[in-house]
Amino acid sequence: MVEIFSKLKEQLLLQEWPNVYYFKFIVPNDSEKLALVTSFFDDNAEITLHPSKTGKYMSISAKTVMMDVDSIIVLYERAAAIPGVISL
């Protein structure tokens, strides 16, 4: 696990799982990167996209049921591997 996610993991372990989790990412407005991030989620996720004022970036919000904390951390690690993607 990437060290930057250890504090998040500690906080998430205080909750009961499975549970609904809300992800938010800032992604360069590039169709390939947008497709990669949205592919993290299945058809049951509520995904919304909002462009930035300049159109350079897209905010991706996803609300979905996650089974456990490790699944959330893995998803954040996958997002961190995509250049330019910011996890909030």
Short mmCIF file of the C-alpha atoms (twelve columns), coordinates in Angstrom:
data_MODEL
# 
_entry.id   MODEL 
# 
loop_
_atom_site.group_PDB 
_atom_site.id 
_atom_site.type_symbol 
_atom_site.label_atom_id 
_atom_site.label_alt_id 
_atom_site.label_comp_id 
_atom_site.label_asym_id 
_atom_site.label_seq_id 
_atom_site.Cartn_x 
_atom_site.Cartn_y 
_atom_site.Cartn_z 
_atom_site.pdbx_PDB_model_num 
ATOM 1  C CA . MET A 1  0.000   0.000  0.000   1 
ATOM 2  C CA . VAL A 2  1.258   3.461  -0.852  1 
ATOM 3  C CA . GLU A 3  2.191   5.342  2.327   1 
ATOM 4  C CA . ILE A 4  0.040   8.368  1.460   1 
ATOM 5  C CA . PHE A 5  -3.091  6.233  1.804   1 
ATOM 6  C CA . SER A 6  -2.282  4.807  5.249   1 
ATOM 7  C CA . LYS A 7  -4.044  7.646  7.117   1 
ATOM 8  C CA . LEU A 8  -7.117  7.288  4.893   1 
ATOM 9  C CA . LYS A 9  -7.139  3.553  5.561   1 
ATOM 10 C CA . GLU A 10 -7.049  4.163  9.327   1 
ATOM 11 C CA . GLN A 11 -10.061 6.483  9.069   1 
ATOM 12 C CA . LEU A 12 -11.997 4.108  6.828   1 
ATOM 13 C CA . LEU A 13 -11.421 1.164  9.161   1 
ATOM 14 C CA . LEU A 14 -13.566 2.986  11.743  1 
ATOM 15 C CA . GLN A 15 -16.626 2.520  9.523   1 
ATOM 16 C CA . GLU A 16 -18.632 -0.628 8.870   1 
ATOM 17 C CA . TRP A 17 -18.274 -2.321 5.478   1 
ATOM 18 C CA . PRO A 18 -19.815 -2.845 2.961   1 
ATOM 19 C CA . ASN A 19 -20.846 0.777  2.744   1 
ATOM 20 C CA . VAL A 20 -21.494 3.536  0.228   1 
ATOM 21 C CA . TYR A 21 -18.335 5.476  -0.603  1 
ATOM 22 C CA . TYR A 22 -17.997 8.750  -2.500  1 
ATOM 23 C CA . PHE A 23 -14.942 9.131  -4.743  1 
ATOM 24 C CA . LYS A 24 -13.855 12.371 -6.383  1 
ATOM 25 C CA . PHE A 25 -11.103 12.845 -8.941  1 
ATOM 26 C CA . ILE A 26 -9.805  15.764 -10.979 1 
ATOM 27 C CA . VAL A 27 -8.725  14.466 -14.392 1 
ATOM 28 C CA . PRO A 28 -7.149  16.252 -17.352 1 
ATOM 29 C CA . ASN A 29 -9.842  16.605 -20.018 1 
ATOM 30 C CA . ASP A 30 -8.374  13.779 -22.077 1 
ATOM 31 C CA . SER A 31 -10.747 11.082 -23.321 1 
ATOM 32 C CA . GLU A 32 -8.308  8.251  -22.592 1 
ATOM 33 C CA . LYS A 33 -7.709  9.332  -18.982 1 
ATOM 34 C CA . LEU A 34 -11.408 9.982  -18.424 1 
ATOM 35 C CA . ALA A 35 -12.220 6.515  -19.744 1 
ATOM 36 C CA . LEU A 36 -9.590  4.916  -17.499 1 
ATOM 37 C CA . VAL A 37 -10.937 6.557  -14.351 1 
ATOM 38 C CA . THR A 38 -14.604 5.901  -15.120 1 
ATOM 39 C CA . SER A 39 -13.764 2.259  -15.896 1 
ATOM 40 C CA . PHE A 40 -12.938 1.783  -12.196 1 
ATOM 41 C CA . PHE A 41 -16.667 1.719  -11.481 1 
ATOM 42 C CA . ASP A 42 -19.404 -0.729 -12.439 1 
ATOM 43 C CA . ASP A 43 -22.847 0.055  -13.826 1 
ATOM 44 C CA . ASN A 44 -24.294 0.461  -10.326 1 
ATOM 45 C CA . ALA A 45 -22.138 3.497  -9.521  1 
ATOM 46 C CA . GLU A 46 -23.617 6.983  -9.753  1 
ATOM 47 C CA . ILE A 47 -21.034 8.869  -11.809 1 
ATOM 48 C CA . THR A 48 -21.178 12.598 -12.548 1 
ATOM 49 C CA . LEU A 49 -18.782 14.617 -14.677 1 
ATOM 50 C CA . HIS A 50 -18.279 18.379 -14.397 1 
ATOM 51 C CA . PRO A 51 -15.870 20.352 -16.595 1 
ATOM 52 C CA . SER A 52 -13.657 23.039 -15.070 1 
ATOM 53 C CA . LYS A 53 -14.271 26.671 -16.041 1 
ATOM 54 C CA . THR A 54 -11.440 26.567 -18.568 1 
ATOM 55 C CA . GLY A 55 -12.330 23.096 -19.839 1 
ATOM 56 C CA . LYS A 56 -8.827  21.781 -19.137 1 
ATOM 57 C CA . TYR A 57 -9.998  19.425 -16.410 1 
ATOM 58 C CA . MET A 58 -12.975 17.265 -15.589 1 
ATOM 59 C CA . SER A 59 -14.242 16.514 -12.107 1 
ATOM 60 C CA . ILE A 60 -15.396 12.914 -11.762 1 
ATOM 61 C CA . SER A 61 -17.585 12.054 -8.781  1 
ATOM 62 C CA . ALA A 62 -18.639 8.472  -8.172  1 
ATOM 63 C CA . LYS A 63 -20.903 7.146  -5.451  1 
ATOM 64 C CA . THR A 64 -20.838 3.381  -5.133  1 
ATOM 65 C CA . VAL A 65 -21.046 0.523  -2.661  1 
ATOM 66 C CA . MET A 66 -17.611 -0.697 -1.639  1 
ATOM 67 C CA . MET A 67 -17.183 -4.060 0.041   1 
ATOM 68 C CA . ASP A 68 -14.119 -3.239 2.157   1 
ATOM 69 C CA . VAL A 69 -11.422 -0.663 2.865   1 
ATOM 70 C CA . ASP A 70 -8.751  -2.438 0.823   1 
ATOM 71 C CA . SER A 71 -10.906 -2.164 -2.311  1 
ATOM 72 C CA . ILE A 72 -11.041 1.611  -1.849  1 
ATOM 73 C CA . ILE A 73 -7.285  1.894  -1.375  1 
ATOM 74 C CA . VAL A 74 -6.620  -0.229 -4.480  1 
ATOM 75 C CA . LEU A 75 -8.822  2.077  -6.526  1 
ATOM 76 C CA . TYR A 76 -6.975  5.166  -5.274  1 
ATOM 77 C CA . GLU A 77 -3.638  3.494  -6.070  1 
ATOM 78 C CA . ARG A 78 -4.837  2.779  -9.618  1 
ATOM 79 C CA . ALA A 79 -5.880  6.420  -10.017 1 
ATOM 80 C CA . ALA A 80 -2.525  7.642  -8.665  1 
ATOM 81 C CA . ALA A 81 -0.763  5.675  -11.422 1 
ATOM 82 C CA . ILE A 82 -2.474  7.782  -14.126 1 
ATOM 83 C CA . PRO A 83 -0.423  10.929 -14.883 1 
ATOM 84 C CA . GLY A 84 -2.266  14.146 -14.041 1 
ATOM 85 C CA . VAL A 85 -5.080  12.562 -12.024 1 
ATOM 86 C CA . ILE A 86 -5.735  14.112 -8.604  1 
ATOM 87 C CA . SER A 87 -7.683  12.199 -5.961  1 
ATOM 88 C CA . LEU A 88 -9.720  14.254 -3.506  1 
# 
